Amino acid sequence: MDSQMDPGKATVPNQVGTSNQTLLVRFLLQGFSEYPDLWLPLFGCCSFFYTMALMGNILIIAIITCSPSLHSPMYFFLFNLAIMDIICSSAVLPKMLVGLALKENTSSFQGCMTQLFFIVLGVSSELLLLAVMACDRYMAICRPLHYRTLMTPWVCGALAIVVWVICVLNSSINTGLMTRLYFCGSNVITNFFCELPSLLLLSCSPTHVNSIMTILADAFYGLVNFILTLVSYGCIISSILRIRSSEGKRRAFSTCSSHLIVVSVSYSAVFCAYINLGSNYNPQRNKVAGLLYTMLSPALNPLIYTLRNKEVKAALGKVLLFCRN
């Protein structure tokens, strides 16, 4: 064995003790290092969007908390969505910015697993919550007479708890299965954060169980939720088209247009990144998709819900007036 060793690796005896096995203790996040001339524009762009995401979602949380007029199911779920956006972006972008500034981004095994847990939690919980929000809009538009009796505060709270519990469980299982794998050989993760596909490619252990869990998670979050959202909006559009007055159609559509835009952005990024076979894994495509759902989507969501929603703009005006006074 050479006396000089990669600082990201450690040599430990194998189970039978007859030879040594090199295991990874630190990962190198490649990120966008193959484009050294772009580090400054990337740093400025990521800083700007992360600040937008953080401040925008904190503002949404504050407005909904302080405005009694926004204490309804739709804004309760938006409150939870803002928290999920903060988790998703904060799990990735601060470390990415440090790596861009230092021109080297490394992560310990424990740090990588922690980041993986919160990324899976943030992305999966957002997709599941978007499906719940689509069902809420379906109830509001297609069953308006029964909306208040069905979507009570207790029911909304129970739905939010179910979303968090399912997603924490999913994230714990996937992260726990990943910690059981051995990593040897290359320690370079092609993306700018620790993601499931890249880590599975680096493992020198059998990954059958991990792949099965990943496929099940993709099927549930990416397909079942997407189909549920499509069915909900199919019923919503059909119900809106049956409204006779143009003003009624406009008002009905305005209550769900913001959510529909957010759904389109979120699912486009996630489908591009993860709904594919392992043989079709594309690092460059995953980097672009990762930027969409960790940076762009969390930054745009508050703007979409604020600029296209009269109630939120009115509540924001009251809060700003109160702060100024």
CORUR-V299272 format. One record per residue. N is the residue number from 1. RES is the residue in one letter. OMEGA is omega as a letter, one per 40 degrees, with the letter a starting at -180 (* if undefined). D_CENTER is the distance of its C-alpha to the mean C-alpha in whole Angstrom. Layout:
n & res & omega & d_center
N & RES & OMEGA & D_CENTER
N & RES & OMEGA & D_CENTER
This chain:
n & res & omega & d_center
1 & M & i & 43
2 & D & i & 42
3 & S & i & 43
4 & Q & a & 40
5 & M & i & 36
6 & D & a & 33
7 & P & i & 32
8 & G & a & 28
9 & K & i & 30
10 & A & a & 33
11 & T & a & 36
12 & V & i & 36
13 & P & i & 39
14 & N & a & 38
15 & Q & a & 38
16 & V & i & 42
17 & G & a & 43
18 & T & a & 44
19 & S & a & 42
20 & N & i & 39
21 & Q & a & 36
22 & T & a & 33
23 & L & a & 30
24 & L & i & 27
25 & V & a & 26
26 & R & i & 24
27 & F & i & 22
28 & L & i & 22
29 & L & a & 19
30 & Q & i & 21
31 & G & a & 18
32 & F & a & 20
33 & S & i & 24
34 & E & i & 25
35 & Y & a & 26
36 & P & a & 27
37 & D & a & 29
38 & L & a & 25
39 & W & a & 24
40 & L & i & 25
41 & P & i & 24
42 & L & i & 20
43 & F & i & 21
44 & G & a & 22
45 & C & a & 19
46 & C & i & 16
47 & S & a & 18
48 & F & a & 18
49 & F & i & 15
50 & Y & i & 14
51 & T & i & 17
52 & M & a & 16
53 & A & a & 12
54 & L & a & 14
55 & M & a & 17
56 & G & a & 16
57 & N & i & 14
58 & I & i & 16
59 & L & i & 19
60 & I & i & 17
61 & I & a & 17
62 & A & a & 21
63 & I & a & 22
64 & I & a & 21
65 & T & a & 23
66 & C & a & 26
67 & S & i & 27
68 & P & a & 28
69 & S & a & 28
70 & L & i & 24
71 & H & i & 25
72 & S & a & 24
73 & P & a & 21
74 & M & a & 20
75 & Y & i & 19
76 & F & i & 18
77 & F & i & 15
78 & L & i & 14
79 & F & i & 15
80 & N & i & 12
81 & L & i & 10
82 & A & i & 11
83 & I & a & 11
84 & M & i & 7
85 & D & i & 6
86 & I & i & 9
87 & I & a & 8
88 & C & a & 5
89 & S & a & 8
90 & S & i & 10
91 & A & a & 10
92 & V & a & 10
93 & L & i & 12
94 & P & i & 15
95 & K & i & 16
96 & M & i & 16
97 & L & i & 18
98 & V & i & 21
99 & G & i & 21
100 & L & a & 22
101 & A & a & 24
102 & L & a & 26
103 & K & i & 25
104 & E & a & 25
105 & N & i & 21
106 & T & a & 22
107 & S & i & 20
108 & S & i & 22
109 & F & i & 22
110 & Q & i & 21
111 & G & i & 18
112 & C & i & 17
113 & M & i & 16
114 & T & i & 15
115 & Q & i & 12
116 & L & a & 11
117 & F & a & 11
118 & F & i & 9
119 & I & i & 6
120 & V & i & 7
121 & L & a & 7
122 & G & a & 4
123 & V & a & 3
124 & S & a & 6
125 & S & i & 7
126 & E & i & 6
127 & L & i & 8
128 & L & i & 10
129 & L & i & 11
130 & L & i & 11
131 & A & i & 14
132 & V & i & 15
133 & M & i & 16
134 & A & i & 17
135 & C & i & 20
136 & D & i & 21
137 & R & i & 21
138 & Y & i & 23
139 & M & a & 25
140 & A & a & 26
141 & I & a & 27
142 & C & i & 29
143 & R & a & 30
144 & P & a & 31
145 & L & a & 34
146 & H & a & 32
147 & Y & a & 29
148 & R & i & 30
149 & T & a & 31
150 & L & a & 28
151 & M & i & 26
152 & T & i & 27
153 & P & i & 25
154 & W & i & 26
155 & V & i & 24
156 & C & i & 21
157 & G & i & 21
158 & A & i & 21
159 & L & i & 19
160 & A & i & 16
161 & I & i & 18
162 & V & i & 17
163 & V & a & 14
164 & W & a & 13
165 & V & a & 16
166 & I & a & 15
167 & C & i & 11
168 & V & i & 13
169 & L & i & 16
170 & N & a & 14
171 & S & i & 12
172 & S & a & 15
173 & I & a & 17
174 & N & i & 15
175 & T & i & 16
176 & G & i & 19
177 & L & i & 20
178 & M & a & 19
179 & T & a & 21
180 & R & a & 24
181 & L & i & 24
182 & Y & i & 27
183 & F & a & 26
184 & C & a & 29
185 & G & a & 30
186 & S & i & 27
187 & N & a & 25
188 & V & i & 23
189 & I & a & 19
190 & T & a & 19
191 & N & i & 16
192 & F & i & 15
193 & F & a & 13
194 & C & a & 13
195 & E & a & 12
196 & L & a & 14
197 & P & a & 16
198 & S & a & 17
199 & L & i & 18
200 & L & i & 20
201 & L & a & 22
202 & L & a & 23
203 & S & i & 24
204 & C & i & 28
205 & S & i & 28
206 & P & a & 27
207 & T & a & 24
208 & H & a & 25
209 & V & i & 23
210 & N & a & 20
211 & S & i & 20
212 & I & i & 21
213 & M & i & 18
214 & T & i & 16
215 & I & i & 17
216 & L & i & 18
217 & A & i & 14
218 & D & a & 13
219 & A & a & 16
220 & F & a & 15
221 & Y & a & 11
222 & G & a & 12
223 & L & a & 16
224 & V & i & 17
225 & N & i & 14
226 & F & i & 15
227 & I & i & 19
228 & L & i & 19
229 & T & i & 17
230 & L & i & 20
231 & V & i & 22
232 & S & a & 22
233 & Y & i & 22
234 & G & i & 25
235 & C & a & 27
236 & I & a & 26
237 & I & i & 27
238 & S & i & 30
239 & S & a & 31
240 & I & a & 30
241 & L & i & 33
242 & R & i & 35
243 & I & a & 35
244 & R & a & 39
245 & S & i & 38
246 & S & i & 36
247 & E & i & 35
248 & G & i & 34
249 & K & a & 32
250 & R & a & 31
251 & R & i & 30
252 & A & a & 28
253 & F & a & 26
254 & S & a & 25
255 & T & a & 23
256 & C & a & 21
257 & S & a & 21
258 & S & i & 18
259 & H & a & 16
260 & L & i & 17
261 & I & i & 16
262 & V & i & 12
263 & V & a & 12
264 & S & a & 14
265 & V & a & 11
266 & S & a & 8
267 & Y & i & 10
268 & S & a & 12
269 & A & a & 10
270 & V & i & 8
271 & F & a & 12
272 & C & a & 13
273 & A & a & 12
274 & Y & a & 12
275 & I & i & 14
276 & N & i & 17
277 & L & a & 20
278 & G & a & 21
279 & S & a & 24
280 & N & a & 22
281 & Y & a & 19
282 & N & a & 19
283 & P & a & 18
284 & Q & i & 19
285 & R & a & 17
286 & N & i & 14
287 & K & i & 14
288 & V & i & 14
289 & A & i & 11
290 & G & i & 9
291 & L & a & 11
292 & L & a & 10
293 & Y & i & 6
294 & T & a & 6
295 & M & a & 10
296 & L & a & 11
297 & S & i & 9
298 & P & i & 8
299 & A & a & 12
300 & L & a & 13
301 & N & i & 12
302 & P & i & 15
303 & L & a & 17
304 & I & a & 17
305 & Y & a & 17
306 & T & a & 20
307 & L & a & 22
308 & R & a & 22
309 & N & a & 23
310 & K & a & 26
311 & E & i & 26
312 & V & i & 23
313 & K & i & 25
314 & A & i & 28
315 & A & i & 27
316 & L & i & 25
317 & G & i & 29
318 & K & i & 30
319 & V & i & 28
320 & L & i & 29
321 & L & i & 33
322 & F & i & 33
323 & C & a & 32
324 & R & i & 34
325 & N & * & 37
